[in-house]
Amino acid sequence: MDPDEFYDYIKISGERIRARIKSDLFPMKRFWDRQPSGRLKLVVDDIVRDERKKAKGQLYQKHK
């Protein structure tokens, strides 16, 4: 990845990660407050992994 592609990758994935956490996890804050802290981290890690994969795919199409 060149610097421009990397910047796009970080920007795209970061925006999507933030949006998913806000929409998927914040509404259930009370539920997550009762869960072991490690469980929330695993869910966030899954979101990050998923959105980064999607961002790479989008960049591949954009910079082809």
C-alpha positions as CSV (number, residue, x, y, z in Angstrom):
1,M,0.0,0.0,0.0
2,D,1.3,3.4,-0.9
3,P,0.8,6.3,1.6
4,D,-2.3,7.6,-0.2
5,E,-3.9,4.2,-0.2
6,F,-3.0,3.7,3.5
7,Y,-4.5,7.0,4.4
8,D,-7.8,6.1,2.6
9,Y,-7.7,2.7,4.3
10,I,-7.4,4.2,7.8
11,K,-10.0,6.9,7.0
12,I,-12.6,4.5,5.5
13,S,-12.2,1.8,8.1
14,G,-12.1,4.3,11.0
15,E,-15.4,5.9,10.0
16,R,-17.1,2.6,9.6
17,I,-15.8,1.2,12.9
18,R,-17.0,4.3,14.7
19,A,-20.4,4.1,13.1
20,R,-20.8,0.4,13.9
21,I,-19.8,0.8,17.5
22,K,-22.2,3.7,17.9
23,S,-25.1,1.9,16.2
24,D,-24.5,-1.6,17.4
25,L,-23.0,-1.2,20.9
26,F,-24.0,2.1,22.4
27,P,-27.8,1.4,22.4
28,M,-27.0,-1.7,24.5
29,K,-24.7,0.1,26.9
30,R,-26.5,-1.3,30.0
31,F,-26.1,-4.8,28.7
32,W,-22.4,-4.4,28.0
33,D,-21.9,-2.8,31.5
34,R,-23.0,-6.1,33.0
35,Q,-20.7,-8.2,30.8
36,P,-17.1,-9.2,31.5
37,S,-14.9,-6.5,30.0
38,G,-13.1,-9.1,27.8
39,R,-16.4,-9.9,26.0
40,L,-16.9,-6.4,24.8
41,K,-13.3,-6.2,23.6
42,L,-13.9,-9.4,21.5
43,V,-17.0,-7.9,19.9
44,V,-15.1,-4.6,19.1
45,D,-12.2,-6.7,17.7
46,D,-14.7,-8.5,15.4
47,I,-16.1,-5.2,14.2
48,V,-12.6,-3.8,13.6
49,R,-11.6,-6.9,11.7
50,D,-14.8,-6.9,9.6
51,E,-14.6,-3.2,8.7
52,R,-10.9,-3.3,7.8
53,K,-11.5,-6.2,5.5
54,K,-14.3,-4.3,3.8
55,A,-12.1,-1.2,3.5
56,K,-9.3,-3.2,1.9
57,G,-11.8,-4.6,-0.7
58,Q,-13.1,-1.1,-1.5
59,L,-9.6,0.2,-1.9
60,Y,-8.7,-2.6,-4.1
61,Q,-11.6,-1.7,-6.4
62,K,-10.8,2.1,-6.2
63,H,-7.0,1.8,-6.9
64,K,-7.1,-1.0,-9.4
